Structures are given as C-alpha cells and as structure tokens.
Amino acid sequence: MPEVSAFTFLEVRLPQENEYTVESMSSLLSNFVQAGKNNLLDLILGKKTTIASLEIVLSAGQLHFYFVVPTSNLEFFRSQILAQYPNAVTKEVRDYLSDVIANEKSSLRDNPKQSPQSGQPLEAQIATSRTPRNDITCSQITLSRPSSYPIKTNRDFKDTDPLASVLSPLARAAADSDFFIYQILLAPPPKNWQGSIISVIQNGIIVDAVKGFRQAHPDKSVFEVKIAYPGLLTQINILSNNPTLVTSVSSSFGAYTSPRGNFLKSTPPGSLTKNRLLKSIIKRQLRAFLPRQILNVEELSALWHLPTSLTRLPNIAWGKNLYADPPENLPVAEGLNDEQKSDITFFAKTEFHNKDAIFGIKQGEDRRRHNYIIGKSGTGKTTLIANMAIDDIRKGRGVAIIDPHGDLCDTILDYIPSSRVNDCCYFNPADPDYVYPLNVLEAQNESQKELVASGVISIFKKLYGNVSWGPRLEHILRNAVLTLVNTPGSDMTHIVEILTNPTYRKKVVAGLQNVTLRNFWINEFDRMDEKFQNEAIAPVLNKVGQFISSTNIRNTIAHPHSKINIQEIMDEKKILIADLSNGKLGEDNSALLGAMLITQIQLSAMNRVFQSQSDRSDFYLYVDEFQNFATEAFIKILSEARK
C-alpha cells in the first residue's frame, strides 16, 4: 500500500515529568479551527477537507502519539504544537498503517503467515507481516444524540484523566504483535453550526401551538456549554488486529457520558461498509454523506491529548528530558566559514524546538577557564573528552591525554592524522620494549626545586593521606626528596638508598650546599639511635618501596634524566598520550605515574613565566577519571596555569 504523500506524520513526545494540562490541548485545537476550509468541489461531492488527524498508536507494546497533518501546512502545525508544548520532541515518521495493513490487492492476504522464500524482494518480505483486511477489526465511535448535546469534558473530572481509562486496555495488551490505532479525524465545521443551536435556544419549545406560547428550552444550559467553544467536524475511529482490544476500548468511552448531555457508542461497520471505513482510516479522509458530528475543543481535548502527569500508563513512549533554549552567543557550526570554525572546538549537539545545532567552545579565554565533566557511568564523559581532543589534534593544537583505562588512548591513536604522527609521544609504562624514562626529581632550574619536592610529597599524601600519614613521615620524606632534588643524577629509587645506606647518605650530604638539609642529616637523623631511626623510616620505606619494587615503575623512574620533555611538548604544540591503564599497571601505580606526569606538566606551565605572553601557545590537558590524580598540583594548574 503506497504512503499518502499528502500528509506528514509527526510523532510527538513529552518529557515524563511535565506540567502540561489538558487546557494546552484545548488551546492548540482552537488554533487548528482556523487551519482549513472545505473547498467547493469537496462540498459538492459531500467530502470534508481533513484539517488533521489525532492518533494514538499501540505498536510493539508502546503507546505513541501522532499528529497527521497536511504536508502543505506542516510548518504551521509544527509551530502551533511547539507553542503550546515548548519541550515537545517532534519526529517525522512514515505511515505506520502501511506496515500493518495488507494492501487491498495484496496476493499475500489469504496466507499472511506464509514465510517468504529467500531472495524475495524486501517489499514481499514486509508484506508477510501485514494483517489481511479481513482480519482487521474496526469501529466508529459516534454520538448517541445530536451534536448539540455535549459529552463530559476535562472540567467534569477531578484529578483523573478519562483518556487514561480509554487507553488502559492497551497498557495490558497481551502481545507485542498487537496493533491498535485510536484516530480522530478533524475537518472544518459548517459555517453556522453554533448559530443553529442558538436559534434553538432562542426559540425555546412550544407549549401551546394555538396561542403560540413558548418557554425556555429545558436543555438551554446544556446547549450553552456546547457552543461556548469553537468546534470541529469529527470522525472517531478505532482499529486493531486484536478484536478483544477493540471491544475493551469501545466500552471505555462510557467515562464521557453526561447525564443531561450526550454519550458515545461503538458503531461497527457492516460487511458492506467495512472497506469504506478502512479506506477512510487509511487515507485520513472523513466519510462522505454521514451525519455530521461536531465536538467543541473542550470535548476533543478530553478525548485526545498528549500525556500529562495524570495519564498514568506504564507503556507511554515518553520523550527526553526538559530542554532549555540555547544562549544566543552559543558557538554553533551553522553559517561559519572554515576560518571561523578553526577557532572553535566542536564536541556536542543541542536540540531545541526540534532543530539540531552542532556547537562547541571558543579558543582563548573560554577554553582557559577549564571544563569539568561530570555524569553517571556510561553517559559519555570519555567520549566527550575524545571528541574534544581529536578536534584539537586535527587543528594542530598541543594536547596531553592522561587515561587510567587505556580505551581513550586507543581511540585517540586511531584518529591522529598522518601529518601529526611525528608530533606524537605515546607513553605506555606497561610496554617494556619502549621505555620512556621519567625522572620526577629533575628540576629545570633552582626555582623549581621546591616545587618538585612539594609535588612529590603531594603525590604520596594523595595516595596515603587518609590511611597512615603523619608529621614525622612527611618531615623525613620531604627532607629526603629535597636532598635528592639538589643532588644531580638522583631519581626516586634513591629515596630508599639515602635512608638505609649510611655510606651513600654521607656521600650525598657532603655535596649539599643547603645548610638546613645538612643540619637535618647530620644533627637530627644521624643522631637517632638505630631502633628509633628504623621505626622512623619504616613508613617511608613502606610507601616508596612498593612502587620501586614494581618492574614497570622502576623501568620508568630509575633514570637520571627524563626522555619526555614536557616543556618542549607544550611549547611546540606536540601530543602526549599517556596510557596508564589500571589493568596493566595496577591502580596505585597508575595513580602514582599519573600524578607524577601532572606535576611535571604543572612545573612546565609555571616555567612559562620566563616567556612573554605572546610567545605562549595554548596547550590542552585532558584527564579521564580526574579524581584519581587530583593532587595539590592540580589545584595550581586550575587556578594559575591559564595565566
């Protein structure tokens, strides 16, 4: 069955936690009244021009809400929907009826369960899942009294949603294969439909035909309710491949019965008229020459509206969370030339009023204010980092990535352009064939020595501060580290050496120029008795020893000079990728090396004070699982490095 190209099918979803009411639908339908007029030919042929079709569809166990509107007037309807439901998500879909109802001339309708043979065209395979028209059950829901008598509206229901009662049988559908459509076709009403009811009210009823006495119509107040709001010509249809659902839903319309007004009843078609009703449903065209059925917008909104907080059904297809209008100065890709795009890091997409826009963050002051990405596990934090880093790499910027899992590094490596391969430094301590020495005790100048020592202390304090950290441990470790920083060629493994080997310690102290450090070793440490000295250094040896005993760590840190020149990487806009996978190194070793790298990056950033501001190129540091490496050095980076 071909799609009806004259209509566009808009699925509309609202956030589950919304504050909309049925009144929003009433306002929307009031605007629909102005959208269509019957043309002369349709009037002559008895046809009614369809303004729109309001549809609720049960498919694959879920309830979906659709507006089927003329394609020629699509933007009007979309704008009206979004005006009343600003947070709605609309999506154009194909005609779902074409997927479930067999073509009138389908050769497969007499044997719908026959499996298609391999090699059959896709259309033939789809057709086997369609229900033959003979197996479709449909019915019209009609008014039992003239249209001048209203049914109940939302004002007659307190804290309940009558639509939920109608749809409740669909929430208990037995199988995912069950399909159901609840459809309200809308057409322009006769020009003077309210005037004819007003005439009835004004004329009243005759109580004495001879004398011409009249009295007020007993249903005057009921009629006045009906004509108080704009109305539309309607045809209410239900259709399913499960007859039980049609029966259950039909009986649910009793909720709209008004004692003094009207009530709805199910009117199944006869064998001769079923095909006409099916054609009307499929083509979204009101049937010709049927008694007119007019409902005002209050009645219609009670019968059909987008789900609210009162529509408590478990299988409604809800939309995404609440959207906010993006700021006017948001850097979006649309309308920018290549030069302007090069100044923006694009990493995400915003959606508002169903318009997508790729956006990013500008270079310069915006990027220098840092980004902190938080969210639940699996929400895309690492993917966001990857997108931003890849964009920076492609645009020739300097980048460092510290990854405690390894997957991010693998992703980044796949996207490095051939033109930047020689700019890349891949640091993987778990690979014994490619060792990159990293001596964190190496200072580039005298002013950095205190910073290096503080950085090393903060690393160990980060790892053990909440467990077994004390003033004596920190005092001994700080003096040991400061001593080694002032001793050329020293590395982390010498911390154990200087504390346990008197000969080595004596040699190092002899070369010290710092009086305070010499006094510590000669007048304090060496004067401790052996037992007290062993007790004092035991915690330090415990903390440092477990790291230098690791082959991977020792291969990396047991070198007098670093092969990784962070300062050069930053100044020349190169790429540093640090694969510090917990699974390969262990959690503590990964945290130690990551914190060491960050300390080195901090020192290099601070060393830029000797460069003029115009010579400093931006360098971007990405740290996944930031909390694993959050030492005091990081605080310095966040507060001062942008300067």
Rosetta blueprint (number, residue, H / E / L):
1 M L
2 P L
3 E L
4 V L
5 S L
6 A L
7 F E
8 T E
9 F E
10 L E
11 E E
12 V E
13 R E
14 L L
15 P L
16 Q L
17 E L
18 N L
19 E L
20 Y L
21 T L
22 V H
23 E H
24 S H
25 M H
26 S H
27 S H
28 L H
29 L H
30 S H
31 N H
32 F H
33 V H
34 Q H
35 A H
36 G L
37 K L
38 N L
39 N L
40 L H
41 L H
42 D H
43 L H
44 I H
45 L H
46 G L
47 K L
48 K L
49 T L
50 T L
51 I L
52 A E
53 S E
54 L E
55 E E
56 I E
57 V E
58 L E
59 S E
60 A L
61 G L
62 Q E
63 L E
64 H E
65 F E
66 Y E
67 F E
68 V E
69 V E
70 P E
71 T H
72 S H
73 N H
74 L H
75 E H
76 F H
77 F H
78 R H
79 S H
80 Q H
81 I H
82 L H
83 A H
84 Q H
85 Y L
86 P L
87 N L
88 A L
89 V E
90 T E
91 K E
92 E E
93 V E
94 R L
95 D L
96 Y L
97 L H
98 S H
99 D H
100 V H
101 I E
102 A L
103 N L
104 E L
105 K L
106 S L
107 S L
108 L L
109 R L
110 D L
111 N L
112 P L
113 K L
114 Q L
115 S L
116 P L
117 Q L
118 S L
119 G L
120 Q L
121 P L
122 L H
123 E H
124 A H
125 Q H
126 I H
127 A H
128 T L
129 S L
130 R L
131 T E
132 P L
133 R H
134 N H
135 D H
136 I L
137 T E
138 C E
139 S E
140 Q E
141 I E
142 T E
143 L E
144 S L
145 R L
146 P L
147 S L
148 S L
149 Y L
150 P L
151 I L
152 K L
153 T L
154 N H
155 R H
156 D H
157 F L
158 K L
159 D L
160 T L
161 D L
162 P H
163 L H
164 A H
165 S H
166 V H
167 L H
168 S H
169 P H
170 L H
171 A H
172 R L
173 A L
174 A L
175 A L
176 D L
177 S L
178 D L
179 F L
180 F E
181 I E
182 Y E
183 Q E
184 I E
185 L E
186 L E
187 A E
188 P L
189 P L
190 P L
191 K L
192 N L
193 W H
194 Q H
195 G H
196 S H
197 I H
198 I H
199 S H
200 V H
201 I H
202 Q H
203 N H
204 G L
205 I E
206 I E
207 V E
208 D E
209 A L
210 V L
211 K L
212 G L
213 F E
214 R E
215 Q E
216 A L
217 H L
218 P L
219 D L
220 K H
221 S H
222 V H
223 F H
224 E H
225 V H
226 K H
227 I H
228 A L
229 Y L
230 P L
231 G E
232 L E
233 L E
234 T E
235 Q E
236 I E
237 N E
238 I E
239 L E
240 S E
241 N L
242 N L
243 P H
244 T H
245 L H
246 V H
247 T H
248 S H
249 V H
250 S H
251 S H
252 S H
253 F H
254 G H
255 A H
256 Y H
257 T L
258 S L
259 P L
260 R L
261 G L
262 N L
263 F L
264 L E
265 K E
266 S E
267 T E
268 P L
269 P L
270 G L
271 S L
272 L L
273 T L
274 K H
275 N H
276 R H
277 L H
278 L H
279 K H
280 S H
281 I H
282 I H
283 K H
284 R L
285 Q L
286 L L
287 R L
288 A L
289 F L
290 L L
291 P L
292 R L
293 Q L
294 I E
295 L E
296 N E
297 V H
298 E H
299 E H
300 L H
301 S H
302 A H
303 L H
304 W L
305 H L
306 L L
307 P L
308 T L
309 S L
310 L L
311 T L
312 R L
313 L L
314 P L
315 N L
316 I E
317 A L
318 W L
319 G L
320 K L
321 N L
322 L L
323 Y L
324 A L
325 D L
326 P L
327 P L
328 E L
329 N L
330 L L
331 P L
332 V E
333 A L
334 E L
335 G L
336 L L
337 N L
338 D H
339 E H
340 Q H
341 K H
342 S L
343 D L
344 I E
345 T E
346 F E
347 F E
348 A E
349 K E
350 T E
351 E E
352 F E
353 H L
354 N L
355 K E
356 D E
357 A E
358 I E
359 F E
360 G E
361 I E
362 K E
363 Q L
364 G L
365 E H
366 D H
367 R H
368 R H
369 R L
370 H L
371 N L
372 Y L
373 I L
374 I L
375 G L
376 K L
377 S L
378 G L
379 T L
380 G L
381 K H
382 T H
383 T H
384 L H
385 I H
386 A H
387 N H
388 M H
389 A H
390 I H
391 D H
392 D H
393 I H
394 R H
395 K L
396 G L
397 R L
398 G E
399 V E
400 A E
401 I E
402 I E
403 D E
404 P L
405 H L
406 G L
407 D H
408 L H
409 C H
410 D H
411 T H
412 I H
413 L H
414 D H
415 Y L
416 I L
417 P L
418 S H
419 S H
420 R H
421 V H
422 N H
423 D H
424 C E
425 C E
426 Y E
427 F E
428 N L
429 P L
430 A L
431 D L
432 P L
433 D L
434 Y L
435 V L
436 Y L
437 P L
438 L L
439 N L
440 V L
441 L L
442 E L
443 A L
444 Q L
445 N L
446 E H
447 S H
448 Q H
449 K H
450 E H
451 L H
452 V H
453 A H
454 S H
455 G H
456 V H
457 I H
458 S H
459 I H
460 F H
461 K H
462 K H
463 L H
464 Y H
465 G L
466 N L
467 V L
468 S L
469 W L
470 G L
471 P H
472 R H
473 L H
474 E H
475 H H
476 I H
477 L H
478 R H
479 N H
480 A H
481 V H
482 L H
483 T H
484 L H
485 V H
486 N L
487 T L
488 P L
489 G L
490 S L
491 D L
492 M L
493 T L
494 H H
495 I H
496 V H
497 E H
498 I H
499 L H
500 T H
501 N L
502 P H
503 T H
504 Y H
505 R H
506 K H
507 K H
508 V H
509 V H
510 A H
511 G L
512 L L
513 Q L
514 N L
515 V H
516 T H
517 L H
518 R H
519 N H
520 F H
521 W H
522 I H
523 N H
524 E H
525 F H
526 D L
527 R L
528 M L
529 D L
530 E H
531 K H
532 F H
533 Q H
534 N H
535 E H
536 A H
537 I H
538 A H
539 P H
540 V H
541 L H
542 N H
543 K H
544 V H
545 G H
546 Q H
547 F H
548 I H
549 S L
550 S L
551 T H
552 N H
553 I H
554 R H
555 N H
556 T H
557 I H
558 A L
559 H L
560 P L
561 H L
562 S L
563 K L
564 I L
565 N L
566 I H
567 Q H
568 E H
569 I H
570 M H
571 D H
572 E L
573 K L
574 K L
575 I E
576 L E
577 I E
578 A E
579 D E
580 L L
581 S L
582 N H
583 G H
584 K H
585 L H
586 G L
587 E H
588 D H
589 N H
590 S H
591 A H
592 L H
593 L H
594 G H
595 A H
596 M H
597 L H
598 I H
599 T H
600 Q H
601 I H
602 Q H
603 L H
604 S H
605 A H
606 M H
607 N H
608 R H
609 V H
610 F H
611 Q L
612 S L
613 Q H
614 S H
615 D H
616 R L
617 S L
618 D L
619 F E
620 Y E
621 L E
622 Y E
623 V E
624 D L
625 E L
626 F H
627 Q H
628 N H
629 F H
630 A L
631 T L
632 E H
633 A H
634 F H
635 I H
636 K H
637 I H
638 L H
639 S H
640 E H
641 A L
642 R L
643 K L
